[in-house]
Amino acid sequence: MSNAATLERWRAAVSQAAQQSLPARWRTTLMALEAARGEHRRLRAASVTDVRALRKAAQRIHDLEQLRAVLAREVIAG
């Protein structure tokens, strides 16, 4: 088998594996985003504000929303 054929088989296998893992990554990301939002709400409602924890929770939400957007594009493109 030629190198080009082997490379093409590897690319196809990687692409198929990625497409199969996207739904699981989507669900995991949405669950983590929901948990991060809940934590952020809890921190905001606390009687004593932990600013560092609040910032960290807000950053986590931002990061997960970015990941969700990337995954959404991949699901649509898939």
C-alpha angles and dihedrals in degrees: 000000000000124000090246092055092047091049091049091051090051092049091050092049093049092047092050092048091050092051091051093050096047096082091050092047090048092053093045092049093049092050091049091048091051090050092048091051090050091051091049091051090048092051092048091050094049117112091230115046117224098201095189092052091045091052091046091051091048090050091049090052090049093049093048092048089053091050091047090054092050092048091048090055091048093049091050092046092047 
